Amino acid sequence: MKILKQFLLSLLLVLTSFQVLLAQNADTEKATYRITGRILEKSTGEPVPYASAVLLNAETKEQVTGAVADVEGRFYITGFKNGNYVLQYAFMGFAALTSETISITDGNKSLDMGDLRLEEEGVNLQEVTVMGQRSLIEEKVDRTIYNAEFDKTTVGGSATDVLRRVPMLSVDLDGNVSMRGSANILVLIDGKQSAIVASNISDAMKQIPAEEIKSIEVITSPSAKYDAEGTGGVINIITKKNNLQGASLNINTSAGVRGSNLGLNASLKRGKMGWTLGGFGRSGYNILGAFENQQTLLNPGGADVQINQSADTRTNMLFGRYNLGWDYEINKYNFMTASVSVGLRNMRNRQNNLLTETFVEDEFVNALLRNVNVDDLSNNVDLNFNYTKTYEKKLKEFSVSGLYSKNTRNNDFVNSLFTESFDQVASRIRNENRGINEEFTIQLDYVTPLGSGTNQILEYGAKNILRKAISDFGYFTAEGSDGPFNQVEDVAFSNSFNYDQNVTAAYMSYTLGFWDNYTLKSGLRYEYTTIDADFRNSELPADIPSYGLFVPSMNLSRKLKNGNMIKAAYNRRVQRPSLQFLNPNINAANPQQISQGNPLLDPELTDNYELSYSTFVKGSSVNFTSFVRNTTGSIQPVRTIQDNDVIFTTFENIGQERAYGLSVFTNINFSGKFSMNGSVDGYYAMLDNGLEDPLYAASNEGFVVSGRLFANYTLPKNWQIQAFTFARGRQVQLQGTSGGFGMYGLNLNKQFNEKRGSIGFGAENFLATEMRIHNELITPTIMQQSTNTMRNMNFKINFSYRIGKLSVDGPRRRKRGVTNEDLKQGGGGAQEAIINN
């Protein structure tokens, strides 16, 4: 909590400084000092989004102020006084240009530069110099973008570390991701979803190295084009791709006291054909921790039972992800891409000396000692193909995409029980659970402008997802430390569960730009789902009816002066349960806390309402977003007490969730060398499981607050320093709370050899040797207090080097792909709206 208090104090200082900036901006508006313009591509006349416009002193060439263009290429510069200036505008891959001298006087305070045109240049990337720093956070008409490639504090980490830095997202210590308090989100990788993401988001994020990520898009109000899945919204992780000519090889590695990373990334582009080959591996070791758990079982008709548990923990990890990609430009209007990606994730958790002590009415009854070994091993493969046809008519496009994805996962444990004297193993229990999640998807999309302009856009398409999930599980028992294992014949403990799902969908979306500054995007999607589920070794019921859903969406935006924007949105979302909620395998790694999935679960339905406002102050930005979320049929855990004082957890569609929230984030550019961004996300949650029986009825409500702060400073001679901190307060759950925590990091980086290589030093959580998180569970019959401890101090050395020569060549091309937005897990003008899809 000390870290949280320090963070909130720092963020308060940031917001206070922003109030000063706002006051200064008000004075500027009164003086009406402003330079505007629009930056276009010379060859095509299209806007150059996010080009930089810098105002320099005409004599000293020192930077006075500047701005970043929006998606339509328009920029607004304020924060200057009378004097002589020159305007320099540039973007990566274009030749930087400088205007003639601009004279600002009392009679000439506001100036429109008109259309400024940049011409592409084919030069080595190492030779391009960009004035100032591109913003880490960008706000578009329907999404917020975090440019992860500029964050060096995540070097040697995974996608989980990057997601902790993204506004509106929260990631706990286990890697579970939530958006505005909802864990029911869709995560895409380059617009596509693989089976490993559908199976378990936290697992997939740990598998992707941070160095592979270019940016992360947070889409809180998805349009009808997106699958109806994802109650909280959509997260799209954009990996580093290019349309460059030449050959290159990039090597990056890091080594630390708790983990190491090694990555190779090669590119080859000759003419119309290109190849990419990437491989990343990451290992984690020396990850030590502990947990303590105290649970009291309240018996209204008898004696209360108290159970205390404690253990030391140790975790080792090995992740890898490898990708081979191919693209071919058939001609000016036809383009193909294909890729194959394989990956692995091996995690081995050990609980040593798991001590369980039982008391009845404060009288000691017995003590049991166990060792628990859990192996969570998985691998995945994705095959993807995409064909895109464009037309001479601007924005008109047809695409067809196919995806085959398979994830295989073995989640096994061995529980060894010691004798009463704790000197040898008395018996062992082994659970083997082999899971397979397999998908085949075909998708067609068509986009066309209506009429001769681009203020009306029509999109429609169709999609089919065939998904097959299998859980093959069995329990085995053995005597002593080396006796043979014998399978338990009970079908509840040894069985095979097959779950086949077919989702057929069609959508239509219409975008209208009107009254110059307004954009309306509305759409309707229909999805029909059929499910076939069965058990191999029993007649257990699994009859699940088919169902159809209409999913409407609407987004309205208005541009204000100086690039400010206000947006309103409504959408309905559906959340189908994933295998982790359906899986009937009994998880008894901890025999006092057993859990089991429910194959008869129905989907959740959620209505989302959102209102946001974005403004710019002297090149800096601030965004305010309010939202309301209402979920019916919420999938919630139900906990009961079984024989032998065991807590049994399963899932039911019994809950209702309501949340009212506000998020504020800022991105401040103090100069071309120093920038800072911070955010605070808060919401008030109300949860109710809808039960009337006083023994099982549950409800809870309260505030949940989280925040983050990031700072970047460029030092002389190619040195750079970055700092990051994140904190989340106590999180309200249906039956209790999850404790808050905080983390922070610092990175120092030096580039050399014309920026081909870099070497740096990083430190994480270096002020404390361990982190303790307190969780609480309260029901009419159960009271539980648990504490998880993690020793997460880390020091690391980072190194990367690039070999080869690449140059910009050819047009920038948008690539479409399959987007499966699926499964519950633990504005601008019309043209802008289409580009943002």
N, C-alpha and C positions, 0 to 999 in steps of 0.2 A: 504493500500500500504506500510505502514511502516513495517508491518509484512513480506510482500513479500520481501522487501529490506533486512531486517535482515536475512531472510532465505537464500536468494541468496548469501549474504556475507558469511554466515556459510558454505554453500555448496562450495563456491569458496575456502575457507580454506581447506575443505576436499579434493577437487580435486588437490589443490596445494600440499598437503601432499602426495597425490598419485603420483604426478610427482616425488617427492623425492624418494618414494618407487620404482618407475620404474627405476630411476637412480641407486638406490642401487641394484636393481635386475640385471641391466646391468653389474655392477661390479661382481656380483655373477656368472653370466653366463660366464664371462671371466675366473673366477677362477674355473668353472665347479665343484663346490661343490654341489653334488646332491645324494639323496638316493631315490630309487624307489622300487616298489614292487607291488604285487597284493594280495588282501585279499579275500579269498574264504571260503565258508561254508564247513566244514570238511566232513559232511555226504553226501552231494550231489555234491560237487565240483563246485557249482554255485557261481558267484561273490556275495559279500556283499556290495551293493551300500551304499555310504556315511558313511562307517566305518571310525573311527578316527585313525590316525597314529600320535603319539606324540613322539618327540625326547627329551630324558631326559639326563641331566648330570649324568654320571655313578656314581659319588661319592655323590653329593648332592641331586640327584633325582629331581632337579628343571627343569621345562620345558624350553627348549631352542627354539624350533620351532615345527611346526607340519603341518598337511594337512588333508583334507577330501577326501576320495576316490571318484572316479567318478562312474557312473552306472555300469561300468565293473569291479569295485573293485580296480582299479589301482590308486596309489597315487604317488605324486612327492613332495619331501621335499627339500627345499633350505634354505639359510639364516643361515648357521652355519660355523664354522671354525675348525681348527685342534683340536683334543681332543678325549676323551673317552666318549662314549654315550651308552645308551640302547634305544631300540625302543619299545614303548608300543602301542599295537593296540587293539581296542575294538569296540563293537557295542551293542546296547540294545538287551538283550536276549541271549547274548553270553558271555562266560567266557573271561575276559580280559587276554592277554598274553604279556609277556615281553621277548625280545630277549636276547641273550648273549651280552657281551660287544663288542661294535663296535669301532674300533680304526681308526680315520681319520688322515691321514698324507699327506704331500705334494705328496707322491707317491701313495696315495690311497684316492683320493678326490671324486670319483664317485663310488657308490655301488648299485648293484641290489640285493635286498633281495629275489627275486624270488616269489614263491607262499607261502603265509602265511595263515594258516588254523585256523579258529575259530570254536569252538564246542559249540552248544547250551547248556544252563543251565536252569533248572526249578527252579528259585528262585523268591522270592517276588520282585515285581518291586521297592518297597521302598528301597531294599538293593543294587540296581544296582547303581554304581557310574560312571558317564561319565566324562572323562577328557575334559576340555575345554567346549566350547559352539558350538552347531550345528548352521550352518549359517542360518540366517533368510531367505536369498534369495539363491536359487539354480538354476543353468542353465543346462537344458537338451537339447537334440538334437532338439526337436520340441516345447519346452515350457519353461517358467520361472515359478518357484514355490516359493511362499511365505509361510513360515512355521509359520502360525498364532498362533500355540499353545505355542510359545516361547515369544509372545508379551503380556505382562501383562497390558499394557496401555489401552487395549480394554475391560477389565473386566467390566461387567455391561452394555456393549454396544451391538450393533447389527452387522450383516454382513456389513452394510453400513460403520460403523466405521473401520472395518478391510479392506475393499476394498480401503479406502483412503490411506492405507499404502503400497499398492501393486504397483510396478513399471509399467509404461505404462498405468495405469488406472487413471481416474479423476472422482470424485464424487462431484456434487454440493450440495448446502444446502438442496435441496429437495430430495436428494438421487438418482438423475438420474446419471447413470453410463455411461462413455464413454471410449473407448480404442483408444488411439492416435487420439483423437478428434472425433471419430465416435461413435454415440450412438446406431448404428445398430449392436448389439452383441448378441450372444447366451449365456445364463447363465444356467449351469447345476448344479445339486446337486447330488454328488456321481455318476456322469456320466449320470444322468437322468434329464428330464425336467418335471416339474409339470405344471398344468394348471395355477396356480397362477403366476408362472414366465412368462409364455407366455402372460398373461393378462397385467402384469405391473411389470417390474423388480424392480423398486424402492420400491413398496409395499412389494414384496417378501423378499427383503434384510432386510427391517426393522423388519420383522417377525422372522428372524433367530438370536438367541443370539450368541454373539461372542464366548462364552465359548464352544459352540458346534462345532466350526470350527477347524479342524486340519491344513489344508493348503488350498491354493488357487492356481490353475494352470491357467496361462495365455498362451493361444495357439494362436499365431498371424497368423500362416499358417496351418490351419487344413488340414488333408489328406482326400482322397476320402471316407474314412470310415465314416466321420462325415457328417451330413446333410449339404446341400448346404447353409442353412440359416446362417446369421450372417456376415454382410459385414465387420465389424471391426475385427472379430475373435471370439474365444470361451473362456469363463471363466468357469472353473470347480471347484466348491466348495466341498472340501473333508471334511466330518464330521468325528468325532472321532469314530472309530470302533476298534474292537480288535478280536484276535483269542485266548483269554486267558481262562484258566481253573479256576473255582471257582465262588464265588459270591461276589458282591460288591455293595455298594450304595454310590454315591457321591452327596453331597449337596453343592451348591454354591449360594451365594446371595450378593447383593450390594444394598445400599440405599444412595440416594443423594438428593440434593435440587431440582433437576429437573426430576429425574427418579429413579425407583427401579427395581430390577431383582431378581427372585427366580427360581432356577433350581434343578431338581432331575434327577439323571441318575443311573439306576440299570442294572446290568449284571448278568447273570446266565449261566454257561457253565458246562455241565456234559457229558463227553465222546464225542460223535459225534454230539450232539444237543446243540444249544445255543439259548438263549433268551435275548433280550435287551428291556428295557422300559425307555424312556426318556420323560421328560416334562419340558418345560421352559415357564415362563411367564415374561412379561416386561411391565411396565407402565411408562408413561411420563406425567408430570404435571408441572404447573408453567412455561409453555413454552410461554412466552410473546413476542410480537413484534409489528411492525407497518409497514405501507407502505404509500408511497406518489407517486402519478402519475400525470404527466402533459403531455397532448397531444394536439397538434395543428393540426387541419384539414385544409389543404390548398385548397381553392376553386379558381381555375384559373378564373372563370367567376363571382365570387362574393366575399363576405366577408369571411375572415378567422375566424374559431371558435376555441377557446381555452377552454379546459375542465380540471379542477384541481380536483384531488381526494385524500383523505387521510382517514386513519382509524387505530384504534388500533386492534391488533389481539391476540387471545388466542387459544392454541391448547392443547387438552388432547388426550392421546393415550393408548391403551391396546392391547398388542400382546400376542399370545400364540402359541406354536407348540408342538405336542405330537406324539410320534412314538413308535410302537410296532414291533419289528423285530424278525425273526426266521430264523435259518439256520440249515441244516442237511447234514452231510457228509455221503452219502449212502455207499460209499466204496472209495478206493484209487483214483478212476478215475471219480466219479460222485458226484455232489454237487448241493444242492438246497437252495435257499433263498426266503423269502417272507417278506413283510412288509406292514403295514398300517399306514398312517400318516394323522393326522388331525391338522388343524390350524385355527386361527382367527386373524383378524386385524381390529380393530376399531379405527377410527380417527375422532375426532370432532373438527372442526375449527369454530371459531367465529370471525366475523368482527363487531366490535362495533362502532357506530357513523361513518358510511361510508358517508362522506360529499362529494357531487358532486357540483362544482360551474362551471357555464357556462358563457363565455365571448364572445361577437362578436365584433371584431375590438377593443379589450380592454375595451369594455363597458359591465358592469355586466348585465346579463339577468335573471338568477334565481339560486337558491340553493336548493338541495334536500338532505334529510337525510334518511339513511337506516340502518337497522341491517340485517346482512346476517349470517345464520347458515347453515353450510355444514356438513353433516354426510356421511362419507365414511366407510362403514361397509362391511366386507367380511369374508368368511370362505372357507376352501378348504379341500379336502380329496384325498389322493393318495393310490392306491392299486397296488403293484408291485410283480411280480413273476419272478424268473430266474432259469434256469437249465443249468448247465455247465458240459460238458464231456471232460476230458483230456485223453491223450493217453500215452503210454510208450515212444513214440517218443517225444523228447523234443520240446516244444513250439506248438505242435499240439493240437488244441482245437476247440470244437463246442459248441455253446450256443444258447439258445432260450429264449427270454424275452418278457414279456407282461406288459403293464401299462394301468391302468384306472385312470384318473385324472379329478376332477371336482372342479371348482372354482365358487362360487356364490358371487355376489357383488352388494350392493345397494349404489348408489351414488346420494344422494338427497340433495336438498337445499330449504330453505325458505327465501324469500326476503321480508322484511317488510318495507314499505314506510311510512314515517311520514307526517303529515300535514305540511302546510307552516309555522306554528308557532313552529314546532318541538316538540309539547307537547303530541301528541298521534298518534297511528298508523292509517293511512288512508286506506291502502289496503295491501294485501299480495299476493305473487305468490309462488307456491310450484311446484317443479319439482321432480318427482319420476322416477328413472331410475334403473331398475333391470337387471343386466347383468349376463349371465351364459356362462362359457367357459368350454366345456366338450371334453375330448379326449380319444380315445382308440388306443393303439399302439401295434403292434406285430413286432418283429425283430428277424432275424436269422443271425448269424455270424459264419464263418469258417476260421480258420487259420491253415496253414500247411507249414513246411519247405520243400524246394525242394532239392532233393538229400540227401546225408548223413550228411551234415553239417548244419550250421545255417546262412550262408552268403547269402542265398536266401529264402525269405519268400513270400508266396502268401496268400492274404486275399480276401475273397469275401463274399457277403451277400445281403440280401433283407430286405425291411422294408415297412410297410404301416401305415399311420396315418389317422385316421378318426377324424375330428374335427368339432364340432358344437358350434357356438357362437350365442347367443340370446341377443338382447337388447329390453326390453319392457319398453317404456317410456310414460309419460303423464304429462301434465301441468294442474294446477288447480289455480283458482283465488278466492279471498275472500275479503269482505269488513270489515274494522275495524280490531280490535285485536282479536275478538272472533267469527266472522261471519263464516258460513259454507263454505267449499271449493266446488267449482263447476268446473267440468272438461272442458277444452277447446276442442271443437269438431274438430278443424282443424287437418287434418291428418299429417300436418308438425310438429305439436306439441304433438300429442298423437297417438302413433302407436307402432307396434312391428316389429322388423327387425330380420330375420333369415339368418344365414350365415353358409353354410355347405361346408367344404373343405376336399378333399381326395387327399393325396399325396402318390404315390407309387414310390418306389425307388429301384435301384439295383446298386451295386458298385463292383469294383475290384481294388486291390492295390498290387503293387509288390515292394519288398524291396531287394536291391542288395548291398552287401558289397564287394568292390573290391579294389585292390592295397593296401591292408592292412588298410589304414587309410581313405578310402572313403566310403560313404554310399549314395545311391540314392534311394529315395522312390517316386514312381510315381503312379498315379491312375486316374481313370475316374469314374464318377458317373452320372447316368441318373435319372431324376425325372420327373414324369408326374403328373400334378395337374389339378383336376376338381373342379369347384366351382358352387354352386347353392345358389342364394340369392334371397330373396323376402320380400315384405312388406305385413303385414296381412291386413291392412285396406285401401289399395290403389293400384293403378296400376303403381306406380312409377317404372321407368325402373331400372332393376338390372341384366341385361343379361351380364354375364362375361364369355368370351370364355375360354376353356381349353388350356393348353400349356405344352410343354415339354422342358426340359433344359438339355444340356450336361455340366457337371462341371468338368474340368480337374484340376489336382494339381501336383506339383513337388517340392520335397525337396532334396537338395544336400548338404552334409556336408563333411568336411575334418578335421581330427584331426592333430594337429601340435605338436611340442615338448612341454613337460611339461604340457600336458593336455589342451593346447590352442586349440581353435576350430573356424573354419570359416564356415558360413552357408549361402546358397542362396535358395530362395524359390519363387514360383509363384503359385497362385491359383485364381480361379474365384468363386465368392460368389453371392448368390441371397438373397434378403431381401423381404419377403412377409409382407404386412401391417397387424398389429395387430388390435384388436377391437377398441383400442383408436383412430386409424386413420380412421376406417371404420364407427364407430358408428354415425348414423344420428341424434341422440338426440341433440337438441339445448341446449348448456350450456350457460345460461344467468344469472349465479350467480351474475356477475357484468354486469348490463344492458348496460353499455357503451362499453363493450368488449365481444362480443358474438362469440362462436366458434361452429363448426359442422363438423363431419367427412364426408368422401366421400366413399360410398360403392363400387364405380367403380374403385378404385385404382388398378394399376398393380404393380408387384414386381420391385424392383431395381436390377440392375446388376452391379457388381464391380469387377475390376481386381486389384489384389494386387501383388506387387513386393517387395522383402525384401532381405537385405544383412546385416549380423551381424558377429561380431568378439568377442570372449571371451578369456580372458587371466587370469592367476593366478600369483600373486606376493606375495611371502612369506606367503602363506596360505590365502591371500586375493584375491578377484576377481574383475574384471572390465569388463563390456560388452558395446559394441558400436553397435547400430542397426540403419540402415537407411531404409526408406521405401518410396514407391510411391503407391498412391491409386487413382484410377480413377473410378467414379461412373456415370452411365447414367440412365436416368429415375428416378432421385432422387425425393423422396417424399418431397415436400417443402410446407410451408404455403403460401397461397395467401390471402392478406388482401385488403378489399374494404370498402368504406364508404356507409352505408345504410341511410335510412331516420332517422331523429332525431339525426343525428351526431353520429351514432353507428358504431364502427369498427367491421366488420364481418370477421372472419378467417375460411378458410377451407383448404383442402390439394389437391395438384395435382402432377402428374408425369411430372414435367416441368423442373426439375433442373439437372445441371451437377456439380459434385464436384470433385476437384482435390486437393490432399494434398501431400506435400513433407516434410518428417520429419526425425528427428534424436533423438534417446534417448540414454542416458549414465547413467549407474548405477554401483555403486561400493559396495562391501561388505568387510570391513576392520576388521581383527581380530588383535588388538594390542597385546593381550595376551589371556590366557585362561579365563580371567575375564572381559575384556573390548572389546566390539565390536561396530562397527558403520556401518551403510549403508546409502547411499543417492543416489538420482537419479534426473536427469533433463530430461524432455521430451519437445521437441519443434517441431512444424511443421508449414509450410506455407500453408494456406488454400486459395483456389480460388473457389468461388461459383457464379453460374449464373443460373437464372431461365429460360433463353431461350426465353423470350417474347420480341416482337418488339414494342408493344404499349408503348409509353413513360410514360403513366400513371401507368403502372404495371411492366414494365421492372425493373429488379433488379440484381445487381452483387456486390460482395464485396470480399476483399482479405486482408490478413495480417497474422502476426505471432501470434501464441498461445504458451505460455510457462507455464509449471507447474513443481513443484519439491517437494521432500519430504526428510526428514532427520530423522533417528532413531538411538538412542544410548542406549546401555545396559551395566550395570556394576554390577557385583556380589560382594557384600560386605561380610565381615566375619560373621560367626554365622548365615548363611542362610538368610541374608538380600539381597535384590536386588532392584535396582533403574533403571527405564526406562523412556526415554523421547522421544517425537515424535512431529514433526511439518510438516505441509503440506500447500502449497500455490499454487494457480492457478491465472495466470494473466488474463487479459481481453480476452474473447473468441469471435472470429469472427463468425457472423451469416449472413445469406443471406441479411437480412434487418436490419442491426445494429450490436450491440455488447451486450454481457452479461458480467457484471462486475466481476472483480477478487475478491478473498477473501483468507483468511488464517486461520488456526486453529492449536492448539498445545495442548499437554497434558503431564502430569507428574504422575508417579505411583511409590509408595514405598511399597514393599511387604516383609513380614516375614513368613518363613515356620517354623512349629513346630511339635512336636510329631512324630519324624522320617519322616518328610515331609508329613505326612498324612493330615495336615491342613495348611492353610495359611490365613493371615489377612493382609490387606493393605489399603492404603489411596491414592486416586487419585484426581487430579485437572485438569480441562480443561478450556482453555481460561481464565485463572485467572488474566491476566493483563489488561483486558478490560471488561467493563460491557455490551457492545453491539457490534454487527457487522453490518456494513452498506454496501450494495451492490447496485451499480448503473448500471442500464440497459438502453439501448438506442435503439429506433426503428426509422428508417429513410426510407421513401419512397417518391416518387414525390408528394403524397397527404397527407402523415401522418408524423408528427414528434412527438415522444413520449419519455419522460424522466421519469424513475421510480426509486424509491429507496425502497429497502426492508431492514428492520431493525430486527435483532434477538438478544434477550438477552440470550446468550448461555453460560455464566459463570456457571460452575458446580463443585461441590465438592462431593465426594462420599467415602463410606467405603465399602471395599470388604472382603468377608469371604467365605472360602470353606473348606470342610472336607470330607475325604474319609473313609468309613467304609467297612471292609471286606478284603479278601486276594485273590489276583490273582497271577497266575504264568504262565510263557510262556510254552505252550504245543502244539505240533503238528506243521506241516509245515505252512509257510506263503503261503496263497492262494490268487490269484488274482480273483476278482469277477467282472463279467461283468453285464451290465444292459442296459436298454433302454436309448437312448440319442436322444431326440427330439431337434434339433438345429433350432430354429424357430422364426420368427416374429419380425418385426421392432418395437423397443421400443423407447419411449421418452427417420557332425555329427559323431556320434558314429557308432558302428558296427551294423549289421543287427539285432542282438539279442536285442541291446539297443533300436532300433527303434520300435520293436514290444512291448517290455515291456512298453514303454512310451505311447502306444495307450490308 
